[in-house]
């Protein structure tokens, strides 16, 4: 399945709020998958000094990733197909 990178800029977010957003992304992805729309949250990379980050999802298409993030209530600026080069 393709991997998608979700870019975010969330000024003023606390680490607790970031953790809550991550939990929401995981739970929403799990719910979508249980409903037959294959999507999996992979991980987040966050740059605190810039209040921006990237979250990675595995999914059938970008529209599914967009829907997950919108339903989870997590703001994003862009969704792009990416290559996960984790060794």
FENUR-V860022 format. One line per field, one symbol per residue. ss: DSSP state (2 for helix, 1 for strand, 0 for the rest). phi: phi as a letter, one per 40 degrees, with the letter a starting at -180 (. if undefined). psi: psi as a letter, one per 20 degrees, with the letter a starting at -180 (. if undefined). Layout:
ss=???
phi=???
psi=???
//
This chain:
ss=011111111000002222222222222222222200001111111112220111111110022222222222000001111100000
phi=.cbbbbcbbbdgcccccccccccccccccccdcccgbdabcbabbbbdcbfaabbbbbacaccccccdccccgbcababbcbbcbcc
psi=qqpppopqompjprhghgghggghggggggggghjjnoqppgrqppnhiilqrpqpqprhrhhggggghghikoqqhqpqprpokp.
//
